[in-house]
Amino acid sequence: MSLRKVFRSRKFSKSFMEVNAAVAPKVEGGEKKEEAGEEGNAWSGMLPELLGEIIRRVEVEEEQWPQRQNVVACACVCKRWRDMTREIVGQPHNNGKITFPSCLRKPGPRELPNQCLIKRNKKTSTFYLYLALTPSFTDKGKFLLAARRYRFGTHTEYIISLDAEDLSQGSNAYVGKLSSDFLGTNFTIYDSQPPHAGAKPSSGRSSRRFASKQISPQVPAGNFEVGQVSYKFNLLKSRGPRRMVCSLKCPATPLGETSDITSLDGNKTNSKDQATPTCTVLKNKAPRWHEHLQCWCLNFHGRVTVASVKNFQLVATVDQSQPGGKGDEDTVLLQFGKVGDDTFTMDYRQPLSAFQAFAICLTSFGTKLACE
Amino acid sequence: MELLCIRQWISGLLPTWLSAWCIKPVGGALVRQEPEYILLALMGSPLKKIMLCSSEKEIFSVEEQVMVQHSVIINNMIEDGSYNHEESKIPLDCVDSKTLKKVIDYCTHHTHHHNDNQEDLEAWDAQFLNVDSNGLYDLLMAANYLEIRNLLDLIYGTIKNMIKGKKIDEIRRIFNIKDHGFTPEEEEQNRKEYPHFY
Protein backbone atom coordinates (compact mmCIF):
# COMPACT_ATOMS: atom_id res chain seq x y z
CA MET A 1 0.00 0.00 0.00
CA SER A 2 1.47 3.35 -0.96
CA LEU A 3 2.06 5.90 1.77
CA ARG A 4 -0.37 8.31 0.28
CA LYS A 5 -3.08 5.66 0.34
CA VAL A 6 -2.35 4.90 3.97
CA PHE A 7 -3.01 8.48 4.93
CA ARG A 8 -5.87 9.12 2.56
CA SER A 9 -7.68 6.11 3.89
CA ARG A 10 -7.89 7.72 7.31
CA LYS A 11 -11.22 9.20 8.08
CA PHE A 12 -11.54 12.92 7.67
CA SER A 13 -14.21 14.53 9.73
CA LYS A 14 -16.65 16.69 7.88
CA SER A 15 -16.05 19.67 10.08
CA PHE A 16 -12.34 19.63 9.39
CA MET A 17 -13.07 19.69 5.68
CA GLU A 18 -15.47 22.56 6.21
CA VAL A 19 -12.75 24.64 7.77
CA ASN A 20 -10.62 24.14 4.69
CA ALA A 21 -13.57 24.47 2.36
CA ALA A 22 -11.92 27.31 0.46
CA VAL A 23 -8.92 25.09 -0.22
CA ALA A 24 -8.40 22.98 -3.34
CA PRO A 25 -10.49 19.79 -3.19
CA LYS A 26 -7.46 17.50 -2.78
CA VAL A 27 -6.78 18.92 0.65
CA GLU A 28 -3.25 19.75 -0.36
CA GLY A 29 -3.96 23.07 1.29
CA GLY A 30 -1.21 24.82 3.09
CA GLU A 31 -3.64 27.65 2.69
CA LYS A 32 -4.90 27.27 6.23
CA LYS A 33 -3.05 30.41 7.15
CA GLU A 34 -5.21 32.47 4.86
CA GLU A 35 -8.39 31.58 6.64
CA ALA A 36 -7.50 33.49 9.73
CA GLY A 37 -11.11 34.50 10.06
CA GLU A 38 -12.31 30.97 9.54
CA GLU A 39 -10.13 29.66 12.29
CA GLY A 40 -12.77 31.15 14.52
CA ASN A 41 -15.24 28.79 12.94
CA ALA A 42 -12.72 26.07 13.51
CA TRP A 43 -13.07 26.17 17.27
CA SER A 44 -16.84 26.29 17.17
CA GLY A 45 -17.14 23.67 14.47
CA MET A 46 -14.28 21.34 15.25
CA LEU A 47 -14.36 17.56 15.10
CA PRO A 48 -17.09 16.43 17.48
CA GLU A 49 -14.80 13.86 19.09
CA LEU A 50 -12.26 16.54 19.94
CA LEU A 51 -14.85 19.03 21.16
CA GLY A 52 -16.45 16.27 23.19
CA GLU A 53 -13.11 15.40 24.72
CA ILE A 54 -12.50 19.02 25.73
CA ILE A 55 -15.93 19.46 27.31
CA ARG A 56 -15.79 16.06 28.95
CA ARG A 57 -12.57 17.03 30.67
CA VAL A 58 -14.11 20.26 31.92
CA GLU A 59 -17.19 18.40 33.15
CA VAL A 60 -15.28 15.67 34.93
CA GLU A 61 -13.28 18.16 36.92
CA GLU A 62 -16.18 20.39 37.83
CA GLU A 63 -18.61 18.00 39.44
CA GLN A 64 -19.56 20.29 42.28
CA TRP A 65 -20.90 23.78 42.35
CA PRO A 66 -19.80 26.55 42.17
CA GLN A 67 -17.15 25.20 39.79
CA ARG A 68 -19.83 23.44 37.76
CA GLN A 69 -20.70 26.81 36.34
CA ASN A 70 -17.83 26.21 33.92
CA VAL A 71 -19.92 23.45 32.37
CA VAL A 72 -22.83 25.85 32.01
CA ALA A 73 -20.46 28.40 30.46
CA CYS A 74 -19.45 25.83 27.83
CA ALA A 75 -23.12 25.42 26.98
CA CYS A 76 -23.48 29.14 26.32
CA VAL A 77 -20.43 29.76 24.15
CA CYS A 78 -22.04 28.70 20.90
CA LYS A 79 -24.63 26.36 19.51
CA ARG A 80 -22.28 23.47 18.78
CA TRP A 81 -20.69 23.64 22.19
CA ARG A 82 -24.17 23.69 23.73
CA ASP A 83 -25.23 20.55 21.88
CA MET A 84 -22.07 18.76 22.89
CA THR A 85 -22.37 19.89 26.52
CA ARG A 86 -25.94 18.72 26.75
CA GLU A 87 -24.94 15.38 25.31
CA ILE A 88 -22.22 14.94 27.89
CA VAL A 89 -24.31 16.15 30.82
CA GLY A 90 -27.07 13.80 29.72
CA GLN A 91 -24.90 10.72 29.91
CA PRO A 92 -25.91 8.07 32.45
CA HIS A 93 -22.98 8.57 34.77
CA ASN A 94 -24.07 12.16 35.22
CA ASN A 95 -27.60 11.32 36.29
CA GLY A 96 -28.77 13.18 39.31
CA LYS A 97 -26.19 15.91 38.97
CA ILE A 98 -27.55 19.42 38.85
CA THR A 99 -26.13 21.43 35.99
CA PHE A 100 -28.85 23.27 34.11
CA PRO A 101 -32.19 24.41 35.53
CA SER A 102 -33.79 21.62 33.50
CA CYS A 103 -31.99 19.15 35.78
CA LEU A 104 -34.37 20.14 38.56
CA ARG A 105 -37.10 18.16 36.85
CA LYS A 106 -34.90 15.13 36.29
CA PRO A 107 -34.56 12.25 38.74
CA GLY A 108 -31.99 12.54 41.44
CA PRO A 109 -28.96 10.32 41.81
CA ARG A 110 -29.33 6.58 42.10
CA GLU A 111 -26.97 5.87 44.99
CA LEU A 112 -26.28 8.77 47.29
CA PRO A 113 -28.98 11.40 47.69
CA ASN A 114 -28.50 15.03 46.74
CA GLN A 115 -28.25 16.98 49.98
CA CYS A 116 -30.14 20.25 50.02
CA LEU A 117 -31.12 22.94 52.46
CA ILE A 118 -34.41 24.78 52.78
CA LYS A 119 -34.39 28.19 54.40
CA ARG A 120 -37.63 29.73 55.56
CA ASN A 121 -38.43 33.39 55.80
CA LYS A 122 -41.49 33.57 58.06
CA LYS A 123 -42.14 37.26 57.42
CA THR A 124 -42.52 36.89 53.68
CA SER A 125 -43.76 33.29 53.79
CA THR A 126 -41.01 32.40 51.37
CA PHE A 127 -38.93 29.26 51.23
CA TYR A 128 -35.60 28.90 49.46
CA LEU A 129 -34.08 25.64 48.28
CA TYR A 130 -30.32 25.35 48.04
CA LEU A 131 -28.02 22.56 46.95
CA ALA A 132 -25.67 22.01 49.87
CA LEU A 133 -22.06 22.50 48.88
CA THR A 134 -20.57 21.61 52.24
CA PRO A 135 -21.80 19.42 55.11
CA SER A 136 -22.41 22.51 57.24
CA PHE A 137 -26.01 23.62 57.73
CA THR A 138 -25.07 27.27 57.85
CA ASP A 139 -23.16 27.60 54.58
CA LYS A 140 -24.99 29.23 51.73
CA GLY A 141 -25.18 26.54 49.04
CA LYS A 142 -26.26 26.88 45.43
CA PHE A 143 -29.70 28.40 44.98
CA LEU A 144 -32.11 26.12 43.12
CA LEU A 145 -35.75 27.12 43.72
CA ALA A 146 -37.88 29.50 45.73
CA ALA A 147 -41.50 29.16 46.86
CA ARG A 148 -43.95 31.65 48.35
CA ARG A 149 -47.17 30.86 50.15
CA TYR A 150 -50.33 32.66 49.13
CA ARG A 151 -53.41 32.15 51.28
CA PHE A 152 -56.78 32.32 49.67
CA GLY A 153 -60.16 31.83 51.31
CA THR A 154 -60.64 28.14 50.79
CA HIS A 155 -57.19 27.03 49.85
CA THR A 156 -53.52 27.86 49.99
CA GLU A 157 -51.02 27.93 47.17
CA TYR A 158 -47.26 27.82 47.02
CA ILE A 159 -45.80 29.27 43.83
CA ILE A 160 -42.45 27.69 42.94
CA SER A 161 -39.99 29.60 40.82
CA LEU A 162 -36.42 29.57 39.55
CA ASP A 163 -36.09 33.23 40.44
CA ALA A 164 -35.76 34.12 44.11
CA GLU A 165 -37.13 37.60 43.47
CA ASP A 166 -39.91 36.85 41.02
CA LEU A 167 -42.45 34.42 42.42
CA SER A 168 -45.45 34.88 40.17
CA GLN A 169 -47.19 32.47 37.84
CA GLY A 170 -46.75 34.75 34.88
CA SER A 171 -42.99 34.90 35.21
CA ASN A 172 -40.59 33.16 32.86
CA ALA A 173 -39.07 31.57 35.91
CA TYR A 174 -42.31 29.91 37.02
CA VAL A 175 -41.75 26.20 37.55
CA GLY A 176 -44.92 24.95 39.21
CA LYS A 177 -47.16 25.25 42.21
CA LEU A 178 -48.53 23.40 45.17
CA SER A 179 -52.19 23.74 46.02
CA SER A 180 -53.74 22.65 49.27
CA ASP A 181 -57.29 22.23 50.49
CA PHE A 182 -58.79 24.15 53.35
CA LEU A 183 -57.79 21.62 55.97
CA GLY A 184 -54.24 21.51 54.77
CA THR A 185 -54.29 17.76 54.49
CA ASN A 186 -54.55 17.20 50.74
CA PHE A 187 -52.18 18.77 48.30
CA THR A 188 -51.80 18.73 44.54
CA ILE A 189 -48.51 19.41 42.79
CA TYR A 190 -48.63 21.16 39.44
CA ASP A 191 -45.82 21.54 36.96
CA SER A 192 -45.68 24.29 34.36
CA GLN A 193 -44.31 21.76 31.90
CA PRO A 194 -46.11 18.60 30.78
CA PRO A 195 -44.68 15.54 32.52
CA HIS A 196 -45.04 13.47 29.36
CA ALA A 197 -46.06 13.94 25.77
CA GLY A 198 -49.76 14.33 25.35
CA ALA A 199 -50.46 15.42 28.91
CA LYS A 200 -53.31 17.86 29.21
CA PRO A 201 -53.12 20.96 31.35
CA SER A 202 -55.35 20.98 34.39
CA SER A 203 -56.59 24.50 34.51
CA GLY A 204 -58.21 26.42 31.68
CA ARG A 205 -55.39 28.85 31.16
CA SER A 206 -55.01 30.75 27.96
CA SER A 207 -52.59 29.02 25.67
CA ARG A 208 -50.17 31.87 25.31
CA ARG A 209 -46.66 30.67 24.84
CA PHE A 210 -43.71 31.96 26.68
CA ALA A 211 -40.12 30.91 26.75
CA SER A 212 -39.31 29.17 29.97
CA LYS A 213 -36.09 29.71 31.82
CA GLN A 214 -34.77 26.30 31.00
CA ILE A 215 -32.27 26.29 28.13
CA SER A 216 -35.13 24.58 26.37
CA PRO A 217 -37.64 25.41 23.67
CA GLN A 218 -40.86 27.20 24.31
CA VAL A 219 -43.54 25.21 26.06
CA PRO A 220 -47.26 25.85 26.29
CA ALA A 221 -48.50 27.71 29.34
CA GLY A 222 -50.65 25.84 31.79
CA ASN A 223 -50.45 23.75 34.91
CA PHE A 224 -50.10 20.01 34.67
CA GLU A 225 -50.93 17.84 37.62
CA VAL A 226 -47.91 15.75 38.51
CA GLY A 227 -48.59 14.53 42.00
CA GLN A 228 -50.69 14.42 45.11
CA VAL A 229 -49.82 14.38 48.78
CA SER A 230 -52.24 13.59 51.53
CA TYR A 231 -51.95 13.50 55.28
CA LYS A 232 -54.05 10.99 57.09
CA PHE A 233 -56.75 12.24 59.27
CA ASN A 234 -55.79 11.41 62.84
CA LEU A 235 -59.04 10.55 64.59
CA LEU A 236 -57.69 10.19 68.05
CA LYS A 237 -55.98 13.57 67.84
CA SER A 238 -53.19 12.15 69.91
CA ARG A 239 -49.79 13.66 69.39
CA GLY A 240 -48.76 10.77 67.30
CA PRO A 241 -46.74 11.07 64.12
CA ARG A 242 -48.43 12.10 60.91
CA ARG A 243 -49.09 9.64 58.20
CA MET A 244 -48.60 10.82 54.67
CA VAL A 245 -49.00 9.27 51.25
CA CYS A 246 -47.68 10.71 47.98
CA SER A 247 -48.40 9.61 44.49
CA LEU A 248 -46.28 11.11 41.76
CA LYS A 249 -45.91 10.97 38.05
CA CYS A 250 -42.19 10.53 37.98
CA PRO A 251 -39.82 11.38 35.16
CA ALA A 252 -38.63 8.19 33.48
CA THR A 253 -35.57 6.88 35.27
CA PRO A 254 -32.80 5.52 33.02
CA LEU A 255 -32.67 1.95 34.24
CA GLY A 256 -32.64 0.66 30.72
CA GLU A 257 -36.38 -0.08 30.70
CA THR A 258 -37.90 3.27 29.97
CA SER A 259 -35.47 6.03 29.28
CA ASP A 260 -34.62 8.57 26.77
CA ILE A 261 -31.33 9.52 28.18
CA THR A 262 -30.81 12.48 25.93
CA SER A 263 -34.06 14.16 26.90
CA LEU A 264 -32.08 17.08 28.12
CA ASP A 265 -34.87 19.55 28.32
CA GLY A 266 -37.32 17.12 29.78
CA ASN A 267 -39.66 17.33 26.85
CA LYS A 268 -38.84 14.19 24.95
CA THR A 269 -40.13 10.91 26.20
CA ASN A 270 -40.28 7.52 24.58
CA SER A 271 -43.48 6.05 23.28
CA LYS A 272 -44.01 3.96 26.40
CA ASP A 273 -44.38 7.09 28.44
CA GLN A 274 -47.02 8.44 26.16
CA ALA A 275 -49.29 5.55 26.96
CA THR A 276 -48.78 5.10 30.71
CA PRO A 277 -46.74 7.64 32.61
CA THR A 278 -44.71 6.04 35.34
CA CYS A 279 -46.18 6.46 38.75
CA THR A 280 -44.55 6.27 42.11
CA VAL A 281 -46.31 5.93 45.43
CA LEU A 282 -44.51 6.94 48.58
CA LYS A 283 -45.41 6.76 52.20
CA ASN A 284 -43.64 7.97 55.24
CA LYS A 285 -41.56 5.57 57.25
CA ALA A 286 -43.19 4.96 60.58
CA PRO A 287 -41.06 6.11 63.49
CA ARG A 288 -40.51 3.83 66.41
CA TRP A 289 -41.61 4.60 69.91
CA HIS A 290 -38.55 4.86 72.11
CA GLU A 291 -39.70 3.70 75.52
CA HIS A 292 -36.72 5.01 77.35
CA LEU A 293 -36.68 8.44 75.75
CA GLN A 294 -40.48 8.54 75.58
CA CYS A 295 -40.57 9.87 72.03
CA TRP A 296 -40.96 8.80 68.43
CA CYS A 297 -37.65 8.17 66.70
CA LEU A 298 -36.40 7.95 63.17
CA ASN A 299 -32.77 7.57 62.17
CA PHE A 300 -31.92 10.63 60.14
CA HIS A 301 -28.21 9.86 60.10
CA GLY A 302 -27.23 13.22 61.47
CA ARG A 303 -29.02 15.21 58.80
CA VAL A 304 -31.83 16.27 61.16
CA THR A 305 -31.00 17.64 64.56
CA VAL A 306 -34.15 19.24 65.95
CA ALA A 307 -37.21 17.22 66.88
CA SER A 308 -40.26 18.39 64.96
CA VAL A 309 -43.51 16.95 63.79
CA LYS A 310 -42.54 18.19 60.33
CA ASN A 311 -39.66 15.75 60.06
CA PHE A 312 -40.28 12.75 57.82
CA GLN A 313 -38.75 10.07 55.68
CA LEU A 314 -40.46 8.74 52.58
CA VAL A 315 -40.05 5.26 51.14
CA ALA A 316 -41.62 3.84 48.02
CA THR A 317 -44.40 1.31 47.96
CA VAL A 318 -44.77 1.49 44.19
CA ASP A 319 -41.69 2.36 42.22
CA GLN A 320 -41.57 1.83 38.48
CA SER A 321 -37.82 2.24 38.42
CA GLN A 322 -37.48 -0.97 40.39
CA PRO A 323 -38.00 -4.43 38.89
CA GLY A 324 -41.60 -5.48 39.13
CA GLY A 325 -42.65 -1.99 40.10
CA LYS A 326 -42.49 -2.86 43.77
CA GLY A 327 -40.96 -0.25 45.96
CA ASP A 328 -38.11 -1.00 48.28
CA GLU A 329 -39.62 0.05 51.58
CA ASP A 330 -36.31 0.37 53.32
CA THR A 331 -34.57 2.86 51.09
CA VAL A 332 -35.38 6.38 52.08
CA LEU A 333 -36.05 8.34 48.90
CA LEU A 334 -36.83 11.67 50.52
CA GLN A 335 -35.84 12.87 53.94
CA PHE A 336 -36.80 16.20 55.41
CA GLY A 337 -36.12 17.67 58.81
CA LYS A 338 -35.33 20.63 60.96
CA VAL A 339 -31.81 21.65 61.86
CA GLY A 340 -32.41 25.22 63.00
CA ASP A 341 -35.15 27.75 63.62
CA ASP A 342 -35.66 28.41 59.95
CA THR A 343 -33.33 25.88 58.40
CA PHE A 344 -34.24 22.43 57.19
CA THR A 345 -32.44 19.73 55.29
CA MET A 346 -33.87 17.91 52.29
CA ASP A 347 -32.19 14.82 50.87
CA TYR A 348 -33.68 13.25 47.78
CA ARG A 349 -32.78 10.61 45.27
CA GLN A 350 -34.06 8.78 42.23
CA PRO A 351 -36.87 8.56 41.10
CA LEU A 352 -37.75 11.90 42.68
CA SER A 353 -36.67 15.13 41.11
CA ALA A 354 -35.57 18.23 43.01
CA PHE A 355 -38.79 20.02 42.10
CA GLN A 356 -41.01 17.19 43.33
CA ALA A 357 -38.98 16.76 46.50
CA PHE A 358 -39.23 20.47 47.25
CA ALA A 359 -42.99 20.47 46.66
CA ILE A 360 -43.49 17.50 48.98
CA CYS A 361 -41.43 19.16 51.69
CA LEU A 362 -43.48 22.32 51.40
CA THR A 363 -46.59 20.32 52.29
CA SER A 364 -45.04 19.71 55.68
CA PHE A 365 -45.16 23.38 56.56
CA GLY A 366 -48.38 25.07 57.42
CA THR A 367 -51.04 23.99 59.86
CA LYS A 368 -52.63 20.61 59.55
CA LEU A 369 -56.01 20.92 61.17
CA ALA A 370 -57.33 17.80 62.85
CA CYS A 371 -54.04 16.09 62.32
CA GLU A 372 -52.19 16.76 65.48
CA MET B 1 43.25 -2.96 29.56
CA GLU B 2 41.25 -5.97 30.52
CA LEU B 3 38.22 -6.92 28.47
CA LEU B 4 35.88 -6.35 31.43
CA CYS B 5 36.97 -2.72 31.80
CA ILE B 6 36.55 -2.09 28.09
CA ARG B 7 33.06 -3.52 28.20
CA GLN B 8 32.11 -1.34 31.16
CA TRP B 9 33.54 1.71 29.44
CA ILE B 10 31.52 1.01 26.30
CA SER B 11 28.37 0.39 28.34
CA GLY B 12 28.86 3.76 29.92
CA LEU B 13 28.79 5.40 26.50
CA LEU B 14 25.42 4.07 25.57
CA PRO B 15 22.24 5.91 26.49
CA THR B 16 20.20 3.94 28.99
CA TRP B 17 17.30 3.36 26.62
CA LEU B 18 19.59 1.66 24.15
CA SER B 19 21.25 -0.57 26.73
CA ALA B 20 17.91 -1.66 28.05
CA TRP B 21 16.82 -2.38 24.50
CA CYS B 22 19.61 -4.81 23.86
CA ILE B 23 18.27 -8.04 25.16
CA LYS B 24 18.03 -11.08 22.97
CA PRO B 25 16.78 -14.56 23.65
CA VAL B 26 19.55 -17.16 23.85
CA GLY B 27 18.64 -20.77 24.51
CA GLY B 28 15.32 -19.87 26.08
CA ALA B 29 16.71 -17.20 28.39
CA LEU B 30 16.97 -13.48 27.81
CA VAL B 31 20.51 -12.18 27.93
CA ARG B 32 21.96 -8.78 27.36
CA GLN B 33 23.68 -8.21 24.08
CA GLU B 34 27.36 -7.49 24.53
CA PRO B 35 27.72 -3.73 24.51
CA GLU B 36 30.66 -3.64 22.16
CA TYR B 37 28.60 -5.14 19.38
CA ILE B 38 25.91 -2.53 19.84
CA LEU B 39 28.43 0.28 19.59
CA LEU B 40 29.87 -1.21 16.44
CA ALA B 41 26.38 -1.39 14.96
CA LEU B 42 25.77 2.23 15.86
CA MET B 43 29.05 3.39 14.43
CA GLY B 44 28.39 1.39 11.33
CA SER B 45 25.16 3.20 10.37
CA PRO B 46 23.93 6.58 11.65
CA LEU B 47 20.68 6.76 13.63
CA LYS B 48 17.92 6.13 11.15
CA LYS B 49 16.09 9.15 9.88
CA ILE B 50 12.70 9.44 8.24
CA MET B 51 11.30 12.16 6.03
CA LEU B 52 8.08 13.96 6.80
CA CYS B 53 6.48 16.15 4.18
CA SER B 54 4.23 19.01 5.24
CA SER B 55 1.19 20.24 3.37
CA GLU B 56 3.41 22.99 1.96
CA LYS B 57 5.69 20.34 0.47
CA GLU B 58 8.51 21.09 2.85
CA ILE B 59 10.57 18.07 3.88
CA PHE B 60 11.60 17.53 7.48
CA SER B 61 14.18 14.96 8.39
CA VAL B 62 13.75 13.53 11.85
CA GLU B 63 15.09 10.56 13.80
CA GLU B 64 12.89 7.56 13.26
CA GLN B 65 13.17 6.62 16.91
CA VAL B 66 11.75 9.96 17.97
CA MET B 67 8.63 9.80 15.82
CA VAL B 68 8.06 6.12 16.40
CA GLN B 69 8.06 6.70 20.12
CA HIS B 70 5.40 9.39 19.99
CA SER B 71 3.20 8.99 16.95
CA VAL B 72 1.07 5.87 16.81
CA ILE B 73 0.39 6.42 13.13
CA ILE B 74 4.04 6.66 12.14
CA ASN B 75 4.95 3.77 14.41
CA ASN B 76 2.39 1.57 12.71
CA MET B 77 3.63 2.55 9.30
CA ILE B 78 7.24 1.73 10.08
CA GLU B 79 6.26 -1.54 11.66
CA ASP B 80 4.13 -2.79 8.84
CA GLY B 81 6.85 -1.95 6.39
CA SER B 82 5.07 0.55 4.21
CA TYR B 83 7.89 3.03 4.65
CA ASN B 84 11.02 2.57 2.57
CA HIS B 85 13.89 4.53 4.11
CA GLU B 86 15.78 5.14 0.90
CA GLU B 87 12.97 6.47 -1.20
CA SER B 88 9.92 7.42 0.75
CA LYS B 89 8.72 10.42 2.54
CA ILE B 90 5.59 10.49 4.66
CA PRO B 91 3.07 12.97 3.28
CA LEU B 92 1.22 14.89 5.97
CA ASP B 93 -1.23 16.87 3.92
CA CYS B 94 -3.13 18.13 6.91
CA VAL B 95 -0.21 19.61 8.77
CA ASP B 96 1.48 22.81 7.66
CA SER B 97 5.21 23.41 8.00
CA LYS B 98 5.03 25.65 11.01
CA THR B 99 2.93 23.16 12.97
CA LEU B 100 4.92 20.16 11.81
CA LYS B 101 8.14 21.77 12.95
CA LYS B 102 6.62 22.36 16.36
CA VAL B 103 5.37 18.80 16.61
CA ILE B 104 8.81 17.49 15.71
CA ASP B 105 10.32 19.80 18.33
CA TYR B 106 7.98 18.38 20.94
CA CYS B 107 8.72 14.77 20.11
CA THR B 108 12.44 15.34 19.87
CA HIS B 109 12.63 17.17 23.15
CA HIS B 110 10.61 14.59 24.98
CA THR B 111 12.69 11.72 23.63
CA HIS B 112 16.04 13.27 24.42
CA HIS B 113 15.02 14.78 27.73
CA HIS B 114 12.77 12.10 29.11
CA ASN B 115 15.11 11.73 32.06
CA ASP B 116 14.76 15.33 33.08
CA ASN B 117 12.89 16.08 36.25
CA GLN B 118 9.17 16.66 36.04
CA GLU B 119 9.28 20.37 36.77
CA ASP B 120 11.68 21.12 33.96
CA LEU B 121 9.60 19.14 31.51
CA GLU B 122 6.43 20.89 32.58
CA ALA B 123 8.09 24.28 32.26
CA TRP B 124 9.25 23.40 28.77
CA ASP B 125 5.75 22.19 27.85
CA ALA B 126 4.20 25.41 29.13
CA GLN B 127 6.60 27.45 27.04
CA PHE B 128 5.96 25.18 24.06
CA LEU B 129 2.23 25.79 24.24
CA ASN B 130 2.59 29.52 24.63
CA VAL B 131 0.92 30.14 21.27
CA ASP B 132 -2.20 31.90 20.11
CA SER B 133 -5.47 30.05 19.75
CA ASN B 134 -4.98 29.51 16.01
CA GLY B 135 -1.63 27.88 16.59
CA LEU B 136 -3.13 25.80 19.36
CA TYR B 137 -5.90 24.64 17.09
CA ASP B 138 -3.38 23.57 14.44
CA LEU B 139 -1.36 21.70 17.03
CA LEU B 140 -4.47 19.95 18.29
CA MET B 141 -5.39 18.83 14.80
CA ALA B 142 -1.87 17.66 14.08
CA ALA B 143 -1.54 15.77 17.35
CA ASN B 144 -4.91 14.13 16.73
CA TYR B 145 -3.98 13.25 13.16
CA LEU B 146 -0.66 11.74 14.13
CA GLU B 147 -2.10 10.23 17.30
CA ILE B 148 0.47 11.62 19.68
CA ARG B 149 -1.19 10.79 22.97
CA ASN B 150 0.87 12.82 25.43
CA LEU B 151 0.80 15.93 23.27
CA LEU B 152 -2.96 15.57 22.93
CA ASP B 153 -3.39 15.29 26.69
CA LEU B 154 -1.20 18.33 27.15
CA ILE B 155 -3.21 20.39 24.67
CA TYR B 156 -6.54 19.29 26.16
CA GLY B 157 -5.31 20.30 29.57
CA THR B 158 -4.30 23.72 28.29
CA ILE B 159 -7.63 24.27 26.53
CA LYS B 160 -9.51 23.20 29.63
CA ASN B 161 -7.59 25.76 31.67
CA MET B 162 -8.33 28.40 29.08
CA ILE B 163 -12.05 27.77 29.58
CA LYS B 164 -12.24 27.43 33.34
CA GLY B 165 -13.22 30.45 35.30
CA LYS B 166 -13.75 32.65 32.27
CA LYS B 167 -16.81 34.60 31.30
CA ILE B 168 -18.55 33.50 28.16
CA ASP B 169 -17.71 36.62 26.16
CA GLU B 170 -14.10 36.09 27.07
CA ILE B 171 -14.16 32.46 25.99
CA ARG B 172 -15.60 33.51 22.66
CA ARG B 173 -12.86 36.08 22.26
CA ILE B 174 -10.06 33.69 23.21
CA PHE B 175 -11.26 31.04 20.78
CA ASN B 176 -12.14 33.57 18.15
CA ILE B 177 -15.74 32.40 17.96
CA LYS B 178 -17.46 35.23 16.18
CA ASP B 179 -20.73 33.55 15.30
CA HIS B 180 -22.26 31.77 18.25
CA GLY B 181 -25.13 30.33 16.24
CA PHE B 182 -27.88 31.25 18.70
CA THR B 183 -30.89 33.21 17.53
CA PRO B 184 -31.13 36.73 18.99
CA GLU B 185 -33.94 35.51 21.24
CA GLU B 186 -31.89 32.56 22.48
CA GLU B 187 -28.89 34.75 23.16
CA GLU B 188 -31.01 37.24 25.03
CA GLN B 189 -32.50 34.42 27.05
CA ASN B 190 -29.04 33.10 27.87
CA ARG B 191 -27.92 36.49 29.10
CA LYS B 192 -31.00 36.92 31.25
CA GLU B 193 -30.64 33.48 32.72
CA TYR B 194 -26.98 33.78 33.60
CA PRO B 195 -26.13 37.46 33.75
CA HIS B 196 -23.05 36.87 35.86
CA PHE B 197 -21.57 34.49 33.30
CA TYR B 198 -21.18 37.13 30.61
Interface residues (C-beta under 8 A of the other chain):
Chain A: M1 S2 L3 R4 V6 F7 R10 F16 K26 V27 E28 G29 G30 K32 K33 A36 G37 E39 G40 N41 A42 W43 S44 M46 L47 L50 E53 I54 R57 V58 E61 E62 Q67 Q69 N70 V72 A73 C74 C76 V77 C78 K79 R80 R82 P101 N172 A211 K213 I215
Chain B: S54 S55 E56 K57 I73 M77 S82 Y83 S88 K89 I90 P91 L92 D93 C94 D96 S97 S133 N134 Y137 D138 L140 M141 N144 Y145 Y156 G157 I159 K160 I163 K164 G165 K166 K167 I168 I171 R172 F175 N176 I177 K178 D179 H180 G181 F182 E185 Q189 N190 K192 E193 Y194 F197
